[in-house]
Amino acid sequence: QAYRYRPRILTGFVVAGVILGAIGLYKPLVDFAGAGASVPISGFGFLMSEGVRKALSQDGALGILTGGLT
């Protein structure tokens, strides 16, 4: 029955990466640790949020939808 909790844990790590990136705590960790911080699943959330942030500044509101794909 432990397999039922895996999706929740993985989703929690992705969301934690997004939240830490939004408040500015994940970028210094990536700068310090390099690939050690950007490879885990929390790094995926951070990189997704960075893509959305860049696309939002370039394309406006459309960047919210397309930024996670770039």
C-alpha positions in Angstrom: 0.0 0.0 0.0 3.0 2.3 0.1 2.8 2.7 -3.7 -0.4 4.8 -3.2 1.6 7.7 -1.7 4.3 7.9 -4.4 2.3 10.3 -6.7 1.6 12.6 -3.8 5.2 12.7 -2.7 6.4 13.4 -6.3 3.8 16.1 -6.7 4.9 17.6 -3.4 8.5 17.8 -4.6 7.5 19.5 -7.8 5.3 22.0 -6.0 8.1 22.6 -3.4 10.5 23.4 -6.3 8.0 25.9 -7.7 7.4 27.6 -4.3 11.1 27.8 -3.4 11.8 29.3 -6.8 9.0 31.8 -6.5 10.3 33.1 -3.1 13.9 33.2 -4.4 15.4 30.4 -2.3 16.0 27.8 -5.1 18.1 29.9 -7.4 21.0 30.3 -4.8 20.8 26.6 -4.2 21.2 25.9 -8.0 24.1 28.3 -8.2 25.8 26.6 -5.3 25.1 23.0 -6.0 24.8 23.1 -9.8 23.4 19.9 -11.3 22.9 18.4 -7.9 20.0 20.8 -7.4 18.6 21.0 -10.9 18.4 17.2 -11.6 16.0 16.1 -8.8 12.3 16.3 -9.2 12.2 19.5 -7.3 14.5 21.0 -9.9 11.9 20.1 -12.5 9.4 22.3 -10.7 11.9 25.1 -10.5 12.8 24.9 -14.1 9.2 24.9 -15.2 8.5 28.0 -13.1 11.5 29.8 -14.6 10.3 29.0 -18.1 6.9 30.5 -17.3 8.5 33.5 -15.7 10.6 34.3 -18.8 7.8 33.6 -21.2 5.5 35.9 -19.1 7.9 38.8 -19.4 8.4 38.3 -23.1 4.9 37.3 -24.4 2.6 38.6 -21.7 -0.4 36.5 -20.5 0.1 34.0 -23.3 3.5 33.1 -21.7 1.6 31.6 -18.7 0.3 28.8 -21.0 3.4 28.4 -23.2 6.3 29.0 -20.8 6.2 25.6 -19.2 6.7 24.0 -22.6 9.9 25.8 -23.5 
